[in-house]
Amino acid sequence: MNKEPVVSLNYLRGIVTVAVMLAHANLLIDSDLFHGLLIQGWCGVDFFFILSGFLLYYNYQSHLNPKEYAVSYVKKRVIRIYPVYWIYSIIVLLTAVLIKKVLNMDLINWINLDFSGIARSLFCIITDNVNNERPIIPPAWTLPYEVFFYIVSLSLILGGKQIYKKVLAVWCVLIVFVNIVVPVNNFYIAFLFDTLFLEFVFGVLTAFLIEHVKNVPRNSSVVLLLTGIGALAVAWIGTNMGRKAFIDINRVVLFGIPFTIILIGVLFLEKTNNYLKIRGGRRKHHPVLDYLGKISFSLYLTHYIVIELVSRGTKRMNVSIPSLLLFLITSLTCLFVGIAAYEVVEKKVTVISHQILKEKRP
């Protein structure tokens, strides 16, 4: 049987996606606006990695036939990422070509639009982040991490939990070894042992914890949640202020651990009852937060290009708009585009993809 979905995770996904969007708007519109405080919202991707690890282990169903489960698992991962991502990438490419012809302006200047650059972008192959190379859709730099973690996690589907634990343990040891003892220069090898993969493992460990700890007092859950939020706030503000003590700390420690504590606190709160249920045991849903979670993938993939278009467009037309007003207009435009992309593209493409691959919708 499928486990009951954790409602609050969809809310968190939406909230964190908005934080990433606001971070890019603050950075690209005016980095001095709000003293750059929102720019640290980029740390939201650390939460996405943790959440991916949690959901994969939490939703694992050991009673299913391993081979059939593996096929279904691969289909669902492909459907979730590629069709929608390809369509958005093609739209961005066509937009870039049009802008180049009409305005003689390069919209995409973070990757070479040759066969290699386009292929690596479309198939989620790691780009050279050290030299500021990004995919056609820049926030999609996270997708190769997601894809590779999914590949590693086939060991869970095919071999079971014991094999998976051993695979993750060896991987974690190698990550620590490569980053501390023998750092490598090749960015493909460095990618395989990037410390960011530890955040996926944090998510897996969180799922293991939730699975085995049955009862946690509500007050303890609240303390965990507030501790995580406090630690995140300290890391956020310290990094924003440019304090060396914070900047020198690996982001996995700086943001990954607080986000993990927040996730544990939220999960225990939901598990032990109290804030998502009303009388009669029925769940109380929050439509706005729920919808924000649903559109999060489309919003994540579309917002950066929208911000670039607005930012460059206003500069090119020499239009003088107060930074705060431009920030608000841009942010609302991103939300509108994200909603439209979800309704017009993602929902329909996802249905069609399930039909083509003959995979039941969850």
Residue, then its C-alpha position, 0 to 999 in steps of 0.5 A: m500500500n502507498k503511504e499516506p502523503v505528507v501534506s506539509l511537504n507540498y507547502l514547504r516545496g512551494i514556499v522554498t521555490v518562492a524563496v529561490m525566485l525572490a533570491h534571483a529577483n533581488l540579485l538580478i534586479d538590484s542586489d542592494l535592495f533589502h541590503g541583499l537579504l533575499i539573495q540567500g534564498w538560493c539555499g532553497v535548493d539544499f532543501f530540495f535535495i533533502l526533500s528528494g532523499f526523504l521522499l524516495y525512501y519514504n515512498y519505497q514499497s518493499h512488497l512490490n516486485p523489484k524488476e517491475y518496481a524499477v521499471s515503474y520508478v524509472k518511468k515516473r522519474v523520466i515523466r517528472i523531469y524530462p518532458v516538461y523541462w525539454i519543452y521549457s528549454i526549447i521555448v527559452l532557446l526559441t526566445a533567445v534566437l528571436i531576441k538575437k534576430v530582433l534586438n541583436m542581444d544575447l539572452i543566454n550568455w552562460i553556456n555555449l549554444d553548440f551541440s555539446g552545450i544544448a545536449r548537456s542541458l537537455f539531458c541533465i549532464i553536469t555543466d562546469n559550475v566552477n567556471n560559472e557555466r549553467p544549463i540553458i535554464p540556469p536553475a536546472w543546474t540542480l537536475p543532474y544531481e537529482v538524476f544521479f541520485y535517482i540512478v544510485s537509488l535504483s540499488l534500493i529498488l533492486g536490492g532492498k534497504q540493506i543493500y541501499k544502506k551499504v551503497l549510501a555508506v560507501w558513497c558518503v565515505l568516498i565523498v568525505f575522502v575525495n573532498i578532504v584527502v584527495p581533492v580532484n580537478n576534473f569536474y565530472i569526477a568532482f560531481l560524483f563526489d560532491t558534498l551536496f549529495l550528502e543532503f540527499v542522504f540527510g533526507v534518507l536518514t530523516a525518512f528512516l527516523i520518521e519510520h522508526v520513531k513512532n511518538v514524539p511529544r508536540n512540544s519536542s516537535v515545536v522545539l525541533l522546528l524552531t531550532g531549525i528555523g533559528a539555525l537557518a536564520v543565523a546562517w542566512i544573516g551571517t552569510n548575507m553580512g559576508r562574515k568569513a566564519f559563515i562563508d567558509i563553512n560548507r553549505v551542507v553544514l550551513f544550510g543542509i543541517p538546519f533544513t533537515i532539522i526543520l523537515i524533521g520538526v514539521l514531519f513529527l508535527e504532522k505525524t503526531n497530529n496537531y496542526l493539519k487536522i480538524r475535528g473528526g480526523r479530517r485534514k485541513h488543507h490550505p488551498v494557496l499553499d497547496y497550489l503553490g506546491k503544485i506549480s513549484f516545478s514550473l515556477y522553478l524552471t521559468h522564473y529566472i528567464v522571466i527575471e532576465l527578460v524584465s531586467r535586460g528589457t528595462k535597461r535596454m529601453n532605458v526605462s527608469i523604474p524604482s527598484l522596489l516597484l520593478f522587483l514587485i512587478t517582476s516577482l508577480t510576473c514570475l508567479f503569473v508565468g509559473i501558473a500559466a506554464y503549469e496549467v498550459v504545459e505541465k499538467k497536460v504534458t504530464v498526462i500525455s507522458h503517462q499515457i505514452l509510457k503506459e504508466k499509471r498516474p500517482 
